[in-house]
Amino acid sequence: MPRAELSSGIELEYETFGDPSDPTLLLVCGYTSQMSGWDPALCEQFVAQGLHVVRYDNRDVGLSSKVSGSAKPMKVLAAMMAGQAPPEVPYTLSHMAADGIGLLDHLGIDRAHIAGVSMGGMIVQTMAIEHPDRVASLTSVMSSTGEPRVGAPTKEAREALLAPPPSDRQAFIDASTRSAVWASKKHVDLDAIRERAAADFDRMFYPQGAVRQLAAIYASGDRTDALGDLDVPTLVIHGRDDTLITPSGGEATAALIDGSKLLVLADMGHDLPQPLWPVFAEAIGGHIRTTR
């Protein structure tokens, strides 16, 4: 797959689908998720909507650059909750947003439609806030505003998220089903979860990036005021079954952005289940068509 070397020194592994002359949809992955989080078959459904699709590995995950430096995300969160300055972190969501903009530069794309899931939703929100001239439309999926009391996870979901991943391949695959706690109740597929885990482990097992990505989320703080100032066509998608970023996260995001559309799906959790791919493709494709 191609690789983009950014002016910052970060290198991003990426893949494109469709005709580059069509409007570009940049897809941004969530916390610790490799680009496979946007399944190729789903990307092809976006292509069928008349879009040129770009997906990539964020820094510190998959085959993109790994970043040195230690991070203590729980200390960062405690400082933010107390209204104190957080400890220094290796990077923030602003750096991750700049990575995505740098990839557009590499591809010669002036403006793109951007969509992100979970942490990726936070990254695309930051792109729209900090690089508004590069953003044609925004889609924030199962994400939140950065306000810690909005979209808070359930105890079970938080524990599953923060549990250290086993380094043994089979144990890693078996442990991947912990994500069922936040998955779509109707569409959860444990075999598919295990298959994805096996493929991701074989492609790149790099748990060291997780603490830095989590620290970046916490250190970036609350985007409430900045989201309220956004002037970009916005679609917010969230699932009623989501226990990792509960629905209030999406509802608050949509409430802040003037003119945004909120799509709440009854059979969606904190995942992109295959039976809902046509819904995602049509919703995002339709949203983009209204901005042309």
N, C-alpha and C positions, 0 to 999 in steps of 0.2 A: 504494500500500500504506500501511497505517497506520504511525504513528511515535509512539514513547513518549518523553516528556521526563522524565528521571529527576531526583531531588532533587540528584544530584551535578552536574547540568548536561549530562551525556551524553544524547544522543538516539539511540535504537535504532530502526532500520527492522525491522519484523516482519510476519509473516503467520500467520493461523490457519486451521485446517482442522477440520471436524467440528462437533459439538454442544458448546457450552460447558458444558452440564450434565453431560457425561461427564468422567471423570477426565482431568486434563491431563497431557500428556507434553511437556516442554520439551526441544527439541533444540538442542544447542550445537555449533557448527562448529569446525573445526580451524584450524591456522596458515594465515593469509592466505586462508582459504576464505570465500567469500560464502555466504549462506543457501542458495544453489542446491546446495551440497554435500549437503544433504538434499533430494533430488529430490522435486518435488510428487507424482509417482506413488508413491514410497515413502511419503510422508506419508499419502497416501490409503489405503495398505495398513495403516498404523497406525490410521487412522480405522476401517477395517473390523474392527479388533480391539476396537472400542468405546471409542476414545480421542479426546479433544479435543487437537489437536496445535498446538504453537506453535514456529515456527522464526524465527530472527532473525540479522541481521548483527552480529557482535561489533564493539566499538569499533575504529577504525583500519582498517576494511575495508568494502567494499560501500558502502551508502548511510547507514550509521550515522556518528556523530561521528568526526572525525579529531582526533587529539591532538597537540599540539606537543611539542617537546623532542627532544633527540638521545639516542641510545643506542649503546653499543658492546658488543653481545652476547658477542663472543669474550673481551673483557676481563672481563665479568661471569662467564662460564664459568670462565675461568682462576682468578679469585679464589675462586669456590666450590670448585673442585677442590683449591685450596691451603688450604682452610679459613679463608680470609680474608673480611672483610666486602666485599660486592660494591660497585662504584660505584653511585651513585644512578641510578635508572631512572625514566622517566615514570610507569609504573604496573606493577603485578604481577598475578599470577593472582587475588589476593584482590580487586582492583578489578574484574577481569573477571567474577568470580563474583558480586560485588555488583551488577553490571550486570544479570545474569540474574534475581537476586532482585528488583531494582527493576522489571524488566519484569513479574514476577508481581504486584508491588504495583499497578502501573498497570492490570493486567487484573483486579484484585480476587480473585486466587487465593491462598488461604492456604497450601496445600501442593500440590506437584506431583511427579510422577515425572520424573526428569531423566536424559537420555542425552547423551553427548558423544563425539565421535570425535577421536582424536589429541590436540592441544592442548585440544580441547573436552572430552576425557575428563579431562584435568588440571583443567579449570575446574569440571566437575561434581563431581569428587572434593573440590575446595576448597569448593564450595557445601555439600556434605554435612558437611564438617569444621567449617565456620564458621557455617553456618545450618541445623543439623540439624532444627530445628522446622519448616522449610519443605519438607523433603524426605521424600516418601513412599517412594520407592525410587530406587536409583542403578544406571545401566548405563554402564560404562566400556568404550569400544570402541577397539581398537588404540592403547592408551595405556600410561602407565607411572607410576612412583611418585615421580619427581623425583630418584631416586638415579642419578647420571650413569653408573654402571657397569652399570645394569640396562636392558635394552632398547636397548642402544647400536646405532646404525645401521652398516651396512656402509660402507666407504669410498666406493663408487660411489653409494650412496643419499645420503650426506651431501653429496657434491660436486654432485649433481643438485639437491638442496634449496637449497643456498646459492648456486647460480649466479644472477647477476643476470638478471631477466627483461628481454627486449628491449622497447623502447618502441614500436617499429613494430608495427602490428596483425598483419600477416601473419607477421612474425618471431616474435611472441609466440605465435601459434597453432602455428607449426611447432615452437617450443621446448617447447611443453606436453607433447609426447610423451616428454620426458626422464623424466616420472613413471612411464613403463613399467618403469623399473628397480625400482620397489617395488610395482607392481601385481600383481594376481592373475595367475599364469602361465596358468591355464586360461581365464580370462574377460577378459583384457585386450583392449580395443577401442579402437584408435588413432583411428578416426573419431569415436567418442563423446567421446574426450578432446579432440580438436580442436574439436568442436562446443561442448563446455562452455567451453573456453578462449575461443572467439569470443564466446559469449554473455556471459561474465564480463568480457571486455575492453570490450565495448560498454556493459555496465551501469556498470562503474566500474573503471578502471585506476588503482591507487594503490599502487605498490610501496613508497612511503615508510613505510607502516605496518609492513612486514615486520620491520625491525630492532627496532622497539619491541616487537612481539609476541614476537619471539625473546628479547629481553632480559628480558621479563616472565617467560617460562618459566624461564630460567636463574636469575634473581634470586629466584624464589619458593622455590628450594631443595628439599630432600628432605622428602617427606610420609610417610616410612616410619612414624615413631612415631604420627603423627596418624591414619593409616589403620588402624593396629593398634587404636586406641581407638574406631573407628567402630562404631555400632550401628544400621545401616540395611540393609534387604534389598538385596543387591548381586548384579548379574550382570556378569561380565567376558567380553567377546568379543574374540578375537584370531585372526589368520590365520597359518598356518604359513609362507606365502609372504612375510610382511612383512619387508622389509629396511630400512625406515626406522625403525620402532620394533620391534625384533626380539621374538619371542614371549616371551622372558624378562621383558619389561616387563609383559605381561598376567598371566603366571604369578605374578610377584612380587606384583602388586596383589591377585590373588585369594587368595594365601597369607596376606596380612596381614589381610584383612577377615574376621572370624569369621562363618562360615555362608554365605559368598559362593559363587556358582556360577560355574564357568569353562567357557566354550564355545570350543574351539579348532577352527577350520574349516580343513580341508586345502586347499581351493581358494580361499582368501582371502588377499590381500596387504594393502597399506596403502591400501585403497580400499573402496568399497561397490558392487561390481559388480551390475548389474541381475539376472543369474540368481540371485543370493543374496538378493534383496529379500524373497521369501516366507519365507526362513529367518530373516532379521533380524526381520521383522514378527511371526512366530509366537513367536520366542524372547523378544523384548522384551514382546510382549503377554501371553504366558504367565507371564513373570516378574512382571509387574504384577498379573495376576489372582491370583497366590498371596499378594499382600500386602494384598488387600482384606479 
